Amino acid sequence: EFIEVAEVPEELLGNSARVVRRGAEKLGLHGQPLRRNARHCKGSGVCCFGCPTEAKRSANVTWVPAAVKAGARLFAGSKADRIELGKQHVVHAGALQLEADAVVVSAGTLHTPSLLWRSGVRHPALGRNVSIHPACKASALFDEEIRGWEGVPQGFGIHDLHGEGILFEGIFTPPEFGAFALPFVGAKLTQVMEQYAQMAAFGFLIEDRSVGVLRLDTSRPQLFYELGKPEMEKLRRGVDMLARIFFAAGAREVFAPVAGFESLRSLADIEGLRTARLSPAMFELSAFHPLGSCRASRDPSRGVVDQQLEAHDAQRLFVVDGSVFPSSLAVNPQLTIMAFAQRAARHVHARLSGAPRA
């Protein structure tokens, strides 16, 4: 209730999602509007630039003001350089030095381990076990006008392949973003962009079992990640299914994010994609929801933090973000992170009240 989660109403779904729904239904797939923390959304369609109406109940308009109202002090623009660990922790942030009985680090999967490294933590699991939810998208050209930039860009999902580790969700970007997301240059790009009002787009993410590692002894953390064959086959399967959905909906051309298969014009072209020898480098990929670089484990040799999210190597040092998850979730981790945060908050309160470590 606090972040006002609600299903996207039909009038804001957008024609790109409706086209995908039409194709999915013809193939016997089951899609549904997504639930979002934007109950009062007006369908501006510019989510990628930030919500212009504050309808999206992100942390800056919900949790942060609530924390300040409850007595929290906010140091905007400050960067935590390191934490001096001891009986009384000291957070060094530029000219600031803040003493604390307990410190909660929530800098995310890439930067939390980097801060801990600068603070002297040398746990063998620190910066390892990183999953990233590799993602792909495809777009398609139709004879009908779609105007996909109108409505909610990510308001519809298809979950039939979730058991295979593939989750389909809508994605449509305004033309200024869409132009460089297409696999074309020159005259072909111009030709396609002139028909942008007739395009639909959709995407998917996959559950990855491959894991990456962060290099932490640099000015900024560097992630090294190699996509495995199981993940590549999920990507192939996802692109294959998206193309079939678009053709079932009436597309005359599908633009696939795979080198050598950028333009698909028939089901026969899809069969070529299905049987081709592919490598990970042939996919145009993005990644979302990095997780796992400070994984939790009851075993001190395996996890950076324990099951209460308190660091094994330091008293009253907590990590509360996606970095504590031991494996890929295959879904957006927002609610899971919030649930972990609530649980951790109770434990932090207990520890500050004198309770022994569990």
N, C-alpha and C positions, 0 to 999 in steps of 0.2 A: 504493500500500500504506500509506503513512504516514497518509493521511486516511481509510483504510478504506472505499473505494468498493465498493459491492455493489448488485446488483439487488434491488428490493423483493420479498420473498417473497410468495407467493400469500396466505398466512394474514394478512398485514398490509395487503393491497391496499385493503381497505375496499369496502363495497357501492356507494358512489357511483361508484367507478372501475369496478366490475364491471357496473353498469348501463350506463355509457358504452361499455364494451367490447362488451356485448351489442348495443347499437344500431349501433356501428361495424361489427361483423362482418356484420350484416344488410345494411349498405350496401356491403359489399365493401372496407371500409377495414381497415388493419392497425395495430393498437395493440400496445404492449408495456410491461411494467413499466419504470420509470425506474431508472437507476443513481444512487445517492445516497451521499454521504459520511456514512453512518449505519448501518454494518453491524450494530450491536447495538441497533437501534431496537426499542422495545417497542410502538410503535403508539399512543402516548398521545394523538395527534391534536391537540396544542396547539402546533404548530410556530410559529404566529403570535405566541405569547407567549414563545418561547424554550424550548429543549429542557429538560425537567425532570430528565432522567437523564444528560445530557451524552453521549448516544449520537451526536448530531450532532457530527462532528469539525470544528468551526469553529476559527478561528484562536486563540481564547482558550484552547482546550484542546489545541492541537497546536503551531502554529508559534511562538506567543509563549513558552510554557514551554521549547520546544526552544532558542529563541534565548537566553533567560536562562541556561539550562544551559550553553550554549556561550560565555557570557561577556558577553552583551549586558546593558546597564543599562536598566531600564524606568522612565520617569518618568510614573507614572499620574496622570491628572487634569490634566496640563499641556497648554497650548494653544500651539502655535507661532505667534507673532505675525508674525515676519518673519525673513528670512535676510539677514544682512549679507554680501554677496558680495565675495570678494577672494582673495588668495593663500591665506589661511586663512579659511574661511567661519566665521561666527558665527551660531548659531541663537538668536534671542531668544524666550524662552517665559516671559512674566511676569517674575519675579525671576531666572529662570535665564538664564545666557548660556553656551552650549556651543560650544566651538571644535571644528572638524572639518576634516580634509583633504578629505573628500567628504561631500556631503549627498544623501540619497535622499528624495524627497518622494513620499508615497503616501497623499494625503488624498482621493482620488477625483475624479471628473470635475467635481463642483461646487466643491470646496474647494481642490484643487491649484492651479488657475489663480488663485484668489483669494489664496492665500499667495504665489505667484510675483509677482502684481501688487503686493502690499504690500512685496515685496522689491526692487522696481524693474525687474522684467522687463516689457518693453513690446513683445513680439513681436506682429506683426499677426495671427497665427493664435491667440493666446492667448484662450481663452474662446469660440472659435467652433467651428463644425463639430460641434455636440452632437447626437448621436442618443440616443433614449430607449426604444426598443422599446415603442411604445404597445401596450396590452393591454386585453382585454375578457373578460368572463365572462358566462355565462348559467346559470340554474338551472331546474329543472323539478319538477313535482309528479306523483307516481305514486300508484297505489292501494296498492302494497306498502310495507311498512316497510323503510326503508333505513338509518337511523341513520348518516348520512354522517360524523358527527364521530368515529366509531370507525375506527381504522386510520390509515394514512399519508395526509394530506390531498393531497399531490402525489406520487403514486406511479405514475402511469400517463400515457403519452403517445401521441399519434397523429401520425405524421410524413408522411402521404401528401401533404399540401399544402405541405410544407416547400419544395419547388421553386418554389412561388408566393410564398414569403416569409411563410408562415403556419405557426406551430408550436403545436399543441394540447398542453396539459398540465393535469393535474388540479389542482383547487383546491376545498377545502371548509373552511369556517370554523365554529367553535363558534357556538351561537345568539347569544351576546352580540355577535359580530361580524356574523353573518349578517343580523341584524335591520336594521342601517342600510345594508346592501349591497343590499337589495331596493328596487325602484322604487315603493314604496307607502307610504302613511301612513294613520293612523286605523283604521277598521274593517277595511279590506282587509288592512292589514299584520297586524293581530291575527289575522284569519282564516287568513292564510298561515302565520304563525308557530306557530299551534296545530297545524299539519300539518308542522312542520319535520322530524319524524322520517321523513316520506315524501318528502323532497326530495333531489335529486342536483344537483351543480354541477360545472362544468368551465370551463376558460378557454383563452385562446390569446394569444400575442404575435405581432407582425408585424415584419418587417424594414422599417425606415423609411429612405427616401432624403431625406426632408425633414430639415433640420438647424436647430438653434436656436443662439442666442447668449446668452452670460452677460454681465450687467452686473456689473462687478467693482469699481467705485468707490463701493460702498455697504458698510454694516456687514456685510451678508450677501449672498452672490452671488444674483442674480435671473436666472432663466432665461426667455427669450422664445422661444417655439417655435410655429410655425403648421403644422398638419397639412395635407398636400397631398392632392389628389384621388386619386392612386394609393394612398396609405395609407388613405384613407377607403373605397375600393373593396375593399381587402383586409379591412378591418374588416367591411364588409357581407357579404363572402364568408364570413368566419369565423363570424359570428353565424348566417347562413343554414345553414351546415353543422352547427353545434352544435344548432340547432333540429331539423334533420332527424335527427340522431343520437338526440336525446331522443325524438322521436316514434317512430322505428324501435324504440326500446327499450320503448315502451309508455306514454310520458308522456301525461297528460291535459291538461296546461297547461305552457307554457314561458314563463319570465319573461325577456324579452330586454332588454338594456341600451340600448335605442334609444327616444327620445321618440316617442310615438304608436304604438309597437309593444310596449309593456311586457308585454302578455298575448297570447300566441299559442295558439290552440286547435286549429289544423288546418294542413294543408299549404297550403291556400288563403291563410291568413294569411301564411305564409312567402313566397308569391308576391307578396303585396302589399309586403312588405319588400324583395324583390328588385327591384321596379320603381319603388319610391318615389323621389322626389327628396329626397336626404338632404344634410345639411351636417355638418361635424365636430362642431358644438356639440350635435347631437342624440344623440351617443354618450356613454354613461357610461364614462369611460376611467380607466385607471391607467397607470403607466409603470415600467419596471424597467431596470436595467443602463445607466444613462447612460454614454456613451462619447464620446471624441473631442475634448475641449476643449484638449488639449495634443498634437495629433496628431504622429506621427513621420513624418519625411520626410528623404530624403537631401538634398533641396533646402532650404537654409537659409531661403529666402523663403517656403516653404510649410509647414514644420513647426517646432514649438517645440523638438522634440528630434530628434536624428539616429537612424540605424538602430540605434545602440547605446544609445539612450534617454538620451543625454547632451545637455543643453541646448545649442543652437547659440550662445546668447548668454552662456554662462558655463561655465568649466572646472570639471569634477568636480561638477557639479550634475545629478542624475539624476531622472527622473520614472518611477516604476514602479507604474502602476495602469491602470485602464481608460481614462483620459483620453488615452493615447497612440495608441489605435486610430484609424486613418484613416477607418473606415466602420463601419456597423452590422454586427454579426456574425450576427444572426438566431438565435442560440442563447445560452444562459447563458454568460457569458464567464469563469467561474471558472478552468477548466483553462487557457485561453489566457493569462490574467493570470499564473497560476502558471508557465507555460512562459516567458513574457517575463521574469518575476522571476528565474528560474534563469539565463537568458541574461545578464540585466543584472548579476547577482551576479558572474559570471565576469569581465565587463568592468570592474566597479568594482574587483575584486581586482587585475586587470592594471594599471589606472590607478594604484592606490595603490602598486603594486610598481614604478612608474617607466615603464610602457609609454606611448609617445606616443599621442595621440588618433588613432583610426582614421580 
